Amino acid sequence: MLLEEKVALVVGISNDIGRVTALSMANAGAKVAIADEDSVRGEAIVRKIKQAGGKAFFHETDITLNKQVSVLINRIVEEYGGLDIAFNNVSGEGPYIPLASQPEGLVAELINFNLNGTWMCLKYEIQQMLKQNQGTIINNVSMFKSDGKPGCSIYRSTKAAVKALTESSALEYARNNIRINAISPGILQKATRLAQGLQSEEETPLSSIMVPLGRYGEFQEVANAVIWLSSDQSSYITGQVLRIDGGINALIAN
C-alpha cells in the first residue's frame, strides 16, 4: 500500500474531497487524524475507517486559533508518534457577491479562514516535520484562476495567496526533506453541485460540455492524486500545483 504505516492528517472535511481523501488514506495504509469543527461528520468518518480495520481519530479544531492547531499536532504525535503527511483541505467560499458590495466582515472572515487558517496549519505541521527531517504537505487551492464565477474575487484572492504560500514554503523547506505541493480540483460530481442549490447544468460555473474530458470529475480522482503526492512515488516533486480538472485550465489558457 502506498501509505503503509504513514501518519496522515486531513484538515477540513466540510466537502467530500476531505471525506473521500481521509477514507482513501486509511485504505492506503495510513493512520489518519481528522481535524474540523464538524464533530458529527468527523466522528462518522472515523467510525467508517475503524469498521474497515483502519486507525483514525477526530480532533475538533478551529484552524484560525494557533493554540488549537498546536494541540492538534501534539495529539497526533502523542497517539501516532509523528506526522508524515498533511492535507490542508481548507476552503471557505461564502456568498458570491460583487467586490464593491462585499461587507468587511465577510472579507475578513474569508481571509482569516482560507489564508490565515492554512498558514496556521502549515506553521505547526512544518515545525513537527522539521523535528523528523521529513514530511509532505498538500494544500487545496481550488480553481482560483479558472472557476468562471463572478462575485468571488476575495475567495479567489485567498486561494491565489495559498498558492504563493505553497511555492514559497516549498523552497524554504526543500533542504529539510519536506515537500509542499497543492492540488487544484476542477468541477466535481454534478449531483453534488445540484444538491448545493444549482438547479440545472446551465447554472453550473462550467458545464461538463466545456470540459475537454467531457465529464465532471469524481471525488475519488482527487483523493487518488492527493495520495500519490503524499507517497514516495512523487518524491522529486515539490512547489507544484497539480490540476485535476479534466483539462479545463489548458482549454482556458489557450
C-alpha positions in Angstrom: 0.0 0.0 0.0 1.3 3.5 -0.9 0.9 5.0 2.6 1.7 1.9 4.7 2.3 2.9 8.4 2.4 6.6 7.5 0.7 9.1 9.8 -1.6 11.4 7.8 -3.6 14.5 8.8 -6.6 15.7 6.9 -7.7 19.2 7.8 -11.2 20.1 6.5 -14.0 17.6 5.8 -16.8 20.0 5.1 -16.7 18.9 1.5 -16.5 15.5 0.0 -12.9 15.9 -1.0 -11.8 15.8 2.6 -14.1 12.9 3.4 -13.1 10.7 0.5 -9.4 11.5 0.9 -9.4 10.6 4.6 -11.1 7.2 3.8 -8.7 6.6 0.9 -5.6 7.4 3.0 -6.8 4.8 5.6 -7.3 2.3 2.8 -3.8 3.0 1.5 -2.4 2.0 4.9 -2.1 5.3 6.8 -3.1 6.1 10.3 -5.4 9.1 9.9 -6.1 12.1 12.1 -9.1 14.3 11.0 -9.4 17.9 12.0 -12.5 20.1 11.6 -15.2 21.9 13.6 -17.9 19.4 12.5 -17.6 16.7 15.1 -20.6 14.7 13.8 -19.2 14.4 10.3 -15.7 13.8 11.6 -16.7 11.0 14.0 -18.8 9.4 11.3 -15.7 9.2 9.0 -13.6 7.8 11.9 -16.2 5.0 12.6 -16.2 4.1 8.9 -12.4 3.8 8.9 -12.3 1.7 12.0 -15.1 -0.6 10.7 -12.8 -1.3 7.8 -9.9 -2.2 10.1 -8.1 1.1 9.9 -6.8 3.5 12.5 -8.2 7.0 12.9 -9.3 9.7 15.3 -11.1 13.0 15.1 -10.0 16.2 16.8 -12.3 19.2 16.8 -10.2 22.2 15.7 -10.6 25.8 14.8 -7.7 26.3 12.5 -7.7 30.1 12.9 -6.6 29.7 16.5 -2.9 28.8 17.0 -3.5 27.1 20.4 -6.0 24.7 18.9 -3.7 23.8 15.9 -0.8 23.3 18.2 -2.8 21.0 20.5 -3.9 19.1 17.4 -0.4 18.4 16.2 0.7 17.5 19.7 -2.1 14.9 20.0 -1.1 13.4 16.6 2.5 13.0 17.8 1.3 11.5 21.2 -1.0 9.0 19.6 0.9 8.0 16.4 4.5 9.1 17.1 4.9 11.7 14.4 3.4 13.3 11.3 4.3 12.2 7.8 1.6 13.7 5.7 -0.8 16.7 5.9 -3.6 17.5 3.6 -4.9 21.1 4.2 -8.3 20.9 2.6 -9.2 24.5 3.7 -11.9 26.0 1.5 -14.4 28.5 2.8 -16.3 30.2 0.0 -19.1 32.4 1.3 -21.7 34.0 -0.9 -20.9 35.2 -4.4 -21.2 39.0 -4.3 -19.5 41.6 -6.5 -16.5 43.1 -4.8 -17.9 46.6 -4.1 -20.9 45.0 -2.3 -19.0 42.6 -0.1 -19.3 43.5 3.6 -16.0 44.0 5.5 -16.8 41.2 8.0 -17.3 38.6 5.3 -14.0 39.6 3.6 -12.1 39.4 6.9 -13.7 36.0 7.6 -12.7 34.6 4.3 -9.1 35.9 4.6 -8.9 34.6 8.2 -10.1 31.1 7.4 -8.6 30.4 3.9 -5.3 32.2 4.2 -4.6 32.6 7.9 -6.0 29.1 8.6 -3.9 27.5 6.0 -0.8 29.4 7.2 -1.5 28.3 10.8 -1.7 24.6 9.7 1.5 24.9 7.7 3.3 26.5 10.6 2.7 23.7 13.1 2.9 20.9 10.6 6.3 22.1 9.4 7.5 22.6 12.9 6.8 18.9 13.6 8.2 17.7 10.3 11.5 19.7 10.9 12.0 17.5 14.0 11.7 14.4 11.8 13.6 15.9 8.8 10.9 14.6 6.5 7.3 15.1 5.5 4.9 16.0 2.8 2.1 18.6 2.7 -0.6 19.2 0.2 -2.8 22.3 0.1 -6.1 22.7 -1.7 -6.0 25.9 -3.9 -9.2 25.1 -5.8 -9.8 26.6 -9.3 -8.7 30.0 -8.3 -7.8 31.0 -11.9 -10.4 29.3 -14.0 -13.5 28.8 -11.9 -15.5 31.1 -14.2 -17.6 32.6 -11.3 -18.1 36.3 -11.0 -18.5 37.6 -7.4 -15.8 35.5 -5.9 -12.9 38.0 -6.0 -11.9 37.6 -2.4 -12.2 33.9 -2.4 -10.1 33.6 -5.5 -7.6 36.0 -4.0 -7.2 33.9 -0.8 -6.6 30.8 -2.9 -4.0 32.6 -5.1 -2.3 33.5 -1.8 -2.4 29.9 -0.7 -0.7 29.0 -4.0 2.0 31.6 -3.1 2.4 30.1 0.4 2.8 26.7 -1.2 5.5 27.7 -3.6 7.5 29.8 -1.2 7.4 27.4 1.7 8.3 24.5 -0.6 11.5 26.4 -1.4 12.2 27.3 2.2 12.0 23.7 3.4 13.1 21.6 0.5 16.6 21.1 2.0 14.8 19.7 5.1 13.3 16.9 3.1 9.8 18.5 3.4 7.8 18.5 0.2 4.9 21.0 -0.2 2.6 20.9 -3.1 -1.0 21.9 -3.9 -4.0 20.5 -5.8 -6.4 22.4 -8.0 -9.6 20.3 -8.4 -12.0 21.0 -11.3 -15.8 20.6 -11.3 -16.8 17.5 -9.4 -19.9 15.4 -9.5 -22.8 17.2 -10.9 -25.2 15.6 -8.5 -23.4 17.2 -5.5 -23.4 20.6 -7.1 -27.2 20.3 -7.8 -27.7 19.4 -4.1 -25.9 22.6 -3.2 -28.6 24.6 -4.9 -27.5 24.7 -8.6 -30.8 23.7 -10.2 -29.6 22.9 -13.8 -26.5 22.2 -15.7 -26.7 25.6 -17.3 -26.3 27.2 -13.9 -23.1 25.5 -13.1 -19.9 27.7 -13.4 -18.6 25.5 -16.2 -20.8 22.9 -18.0 -19.4 19.4 -18.4 -19.7 20.1 -22.1 -16.8 22.5 -21.7 -14.5 20.0 -20.0 -12.1 18.5 -22.5 -12.6 15.1 -21.0 -16.3 15.6 -21.4 -17.5 14.9 -17.8 -17.4 16.0 -14.2 -14.6 14.7 -12.0 -15.0 12.2 -9.2 -14.0 12.9 -5.6 -12.1 9.7 -5.7 -10.0 11.0 -8.5 -8.9 14.0 -6.4 -8.2 11.7 -3.4 -6.0 9.5 -5.7 -4.0 12.5 -6.7 -3.5 13.6 -3.0 -2.4 10.1 -2.1 0.1 10.0 -4.9 1.5 13.4 -4.0 1.8 12.1 -0.4 3.6 9.0 -1.4 7.2 8.2 -2.2 6.2 7.8 -5.9 6.2 11.6 -6.1 9.5 12.0 -4.2 11.0 14.5 -6.7 8.0 16.9 -6.8 7.7 20.0 -4.7 6.4 23.5 -5.1 3.9 22.4 -7.7 0.1 22.8 -8.3 -1.4 19.7 -9.7 -4.6 20.5 -11.7 -7.2 17.7 -11.5 -9.7 19.4 -13.8 -10.2 17.3 -17.0 -8.2 19.8 -19.0 -10.2 23.0 -18.2 -7.2 25.1 -17.4 -5.4 24.1 -20.6 -8.5 25.0 -22.6 -9.0 28.4 -21.0 -5.3 29.2 -21.1 -5.3 28.7 -24.9 
